[in-house]
Amino acid sequence: MLWKVIGGLLVLWLVISVAGVVIKGLFWLAVIGGVLFVATAAVGWARDRKKIKS
């Protein structure tokens, strides 16, 4: 269940980033999407590592 949520968020942030690059003048949207993508991936990775250690 958690991986579906994280995967959905990663796809959403990727779409927002691509839209920011494609649409001129929305570079800030690409930056925000990229930051959120990396943050979501880091949270998912950290939770996965924590689960493996348990």
Backbone as a printed PyTorch tensor [residue, N CA C, xyz], in Angstrom:
tensor([[[  0.8300,  -1.1980,   0.0000],
         [  0.0000,   0.0000,   0.0000],
         [  0.8720,   1.2590,   0.0000]],

        [[  1.8700,   1.2760,   0.8820],
         [  2.7250,   2.4600,   0.9760],
         [  3.4850,   2.6860,  -0.3290]],

        [[  3.9370,   1.5990,  -0.9510],
         [  4.6910,   1.7590,  -2.2010],
         [  3.8170,   2.2910,  -3.3200]],

        [[  2.5200,   1.9830,  -3.2980],
         [  1.6080,   2.5290,  -4.3070],
         [  1.4760,   4.0410,  -4.1390]],

        [[  1.3930,   4.4900,  -2.9030],
         [  1.2940,   5.9260,  -2.6250],
         [  2.5800,   6.6340,  -3.0410]],

        [[  3.7100,   6.0830,  -2.6400],
         [  5.0000,   6.6920,  -2.9930],
         [  5.1990,   6.6830,  -4.5020]],

        [[  4.8610,   5.5740,  -5.1480],
         [  4.9740,   5.5000,  -6.6080],
         [  4.0770,   6.5060,  -7.2950]],

        [[  2.8600,   6.6570,  -6.7990],
         [  1.9360,   7.6480,  -7.3610],
         [  2.4580,   9.0650,  -7.2110]],

        [[  3.0140,   9.3580,  -6.0400],
         [  3.5890,  10.6860,  -5.8200],
         [  4.7920,  10.9350,  -6.7340]],

        [[  5.6240,   9.9130,  -6.9090],
         [  6.7890,  10.0650,  -7.7900],
         [  6.3460,  10.3580,  -9.2180]],

        [[  5.3250,   9.6650,  -9.6750],
         [  4.8060,   9.9210, -11.0300],
         [  4.2370,  11.3300, -11.1170]],

        [[  3.4950,  11.7450, -10.0970],
         [  2.9220,  13.0950, -10.0830],
         [  4.0130,  14.1630, -10.1440]],

        [[  5.0540,  14.0160,  -9.3330],
         [  6.1380,  15.0100,  -9.3240],
         [  6.8820,  15.0150, -10.6610]],

        [[  7.0190,  13.8500, -11.2720],
         [  7.6780,  13.7710, -12.5720],
         [  6.8660,  14.4940, -13.6390]],

        [[  5.5520,  14.3090, -13.6260],
         [  4.6770,  14.9960, -14.5880],
         [  4.7430,  16.5040, -14.3830]],

        [[  4.7280,  16.9420, -13.1360],
         [  4.8110,  18.3760, -12.8520],
         [  6.1470,  18.9360, -13.3310]],

        [[  7.2280,  18.2060, -13.1190],
         [  8.5490,  18.6670, -13.5620],
         [  8.6160,  18.7790, -15.0760]],

        [[  8.1090,  17.7750, -15.7710],
         [  8.1280,  17.8020, -17.2320],
         [  7.2640,  18.9480, -17.7510]],

        [[  6.1100,  19.1580, -17.1450],
         [  5.2440,  20.2710, -17.5530],
         [  5.9640,  21.6040, -17.3590]],

        [[  6.7070,  21.7300, -16.2790],
         [  7.4430,  22.9650, -16.0260],
         [  8.5300,  23.2120, -17.0570]],

        [[  9.1320,  22.1480, -17.5760],
         [ 10.1760,  22.2980, -18.5930],
         [  9.5520,  22.6000, -19.9590]],

        [[  8.4510,  21.9210, -20.2700],
         [  7.8260,  22.0570, -21.5810],
         [  7.1680,  23.4220, -21.7460]],

        [[  6.4710,  23.8870, -20.7240],
         [  5.7640,  25.1700, -20.8000],
         [  6.7490,  26.2810, -20.4450]],

        [[  7.0110,  27.1350, -21.4060],
         [  7.9760,  28.2170, -21.1800],
         [  7.5030,  29.1260, -20.0480]],

        [[  8.4240,  29.5550, -19.2490],
         [  8.1180,  30.4680, -18.1590],
         [  7.7130,  29.7780, -16.8700]],

        [[  7.6560,  28.4520, -16.8840],
         [  7.2860,  27.7380, -15.6690],
         [  8.4520,  26.9050, -15.1400]],

        [[  9.6390,  27.4540, -15.2380],
         [ 10.8280,  26.7530, -14.7500],
         [ 10.7270,  26.4810, -13.2540]],

        [[ 10.0930,  27.3890, -12.5250],
         [  9.9250,  27.2040, -11.0860],
         [  9.1250,  25.9420, -10.7940]],

        [[  8.1760,  25.6010, -11.6720],
         [  7.3840,  24.3930, -11.4920],
         [  8.2630,  23.1560, -11.6450]],

        [[  9.1970,  23.1960, -12.5770],
         [ 10.1300,  22.0830, -12.7670],
         [ 11.0220,  21.9170, -11.5340]],

        [[ 11.4600,  23.0250, -10.9700],
         [ 12.3190,  22.9750,  -9.7830],
         [ 11.5550,  22.3870,  -8.5960]],

        [[ 10.3380,  22.8630,  -8.3720],
         [  9.5300,  22.3470,  -7.2600],
         [  9.2320,  20.8650,  -7.4560]],

        [[  8.8670,  20.4830,  -8.6740],
         [  8.5940,  19.0760,  -8.9620],
         [  9.8200,  18.2100,  -8.7330]],

        [[ 10.9830,  18.6990,  -9.1400],
         [ 12.2220,  17.9520,  -8.9350],
         [ 12.5650,  17.7850,  -7.4660]],

        [[ 12.3930,  18.8390,  -6.6990],
         [ 12.6800,  18.7830,  -5.2590],
         [ 11.7260,  17.8060,  -4.5710]],

        [[ 10.4430,  17.8840,  -4.9060],
         [  9.4690,  16.9730,  -4.3030],
         [  9.7160,  15.5290,  -4.7240]],

        [[ 10.1450,  15.3190,  -5.9690],
         [ 10.4660,  13.9720,  -6.4440],
         [ 11.6010,  13.3780,  -5.6180]],

        [[ 12.6590,  14.1450,  -5.4390],
         [ 13.8170,  13.6590,  -4.6700],
         [ 13.4260,  13.4280,  -3.2050]],

        [[ 12.6350,  14.3240,  -2.6260],
         [ 12.2250,  14.1660,  -1.2300],
         [ 11.3670,  12.9130,  -1.0460]],

        [[ 10.4330,  12.6770,  -1.9630],
         [  9.5750,  11.4960,  -1.8670],
         [ 10.3910,  10.2210,  -2.0330]],

        [[ 11.3200,  10.2250,  -2.9700],
         [ 12.1720,   9.0530,  -3.1730],
         [ 13.0200,   8.7900,  -1.9300]],

        [[ 13.5150,   9.8350,  -1.2860],
         [ 14.3310,   9.6810,  -0.0870],
         [ 13.5070,   9.1120,   1.0690]],

        [[ 12.2790,   9.5820,   1.2140],
         [ 11.4140,   9.0640,   2.2790],
         [ 11.1190,   7.5900,   2.0330]],

        [[ 10.7980,   7.2410,   0.8030],
         [ 10.5330,   5.8440,   0.4700],
         [ 11.7470,   4.9650,   0.7090]],

        [[ 12.9030,   5.4390,   0.3320],
         [ 14.1460,   4.6880,   0.5250],
         [ 14.4340,   4.4980,   2.0160]],

        [[ 14.2420,   5.5720,   2.7950],
         [ 14.5060,   5.4960,   4.2330],
         [ 13.5450,   4.5280,   4.9170]],

        [[ 12.2800,   4.5510,   4.5350],
         [ 11.3050,   3.6270,   5.1250],
         [ 11.6310,   2.1900,   4.7460]],

        [[ 12.0800,   1.9870,   3.5170],
         [ 12.4250,   0.6380,   3.0710],
         [ 13.6340,   0.1050,   3.8450]],

        [[ 14.6360,   0.9390,   4.0460],
         [ 15.8210,   0.5320,   4.8190],
         [ 15.4510,   0.2210,   6.2530]],

        [[ 14.5570,   1.0340,   6.8140],
         [ 14.1310,   0.8340,   8.1980],
         [ 13.3840,  -0.4980,   8.3170]],

        [[ 12.5670,  -0.8200,   7.3170],
         [ 11.8120,  -2.0700,   7.3260],
         [ 12.7380,  -3.2670,   7.2010]],

        [[ 13.7880,  -3.1430,   6.3970],
         [ 14.7250,  -4.2430,   6.1890],
         [ 15.5100,  -4.5270,   7.4800]],

        [[ 15.8990,  -3.4770,   8.2010],
         [ 16.6790,  -3.6500,   9.4280],
         [ 15.8550,  -4.2800,  10.5400]],

        [[ 14.5400,  -4.0950,  10.5150],
         [ 13.6790,  -4.6350,  11.5840],
         [ 13.5640,  -6.1270,  11.5210]]])
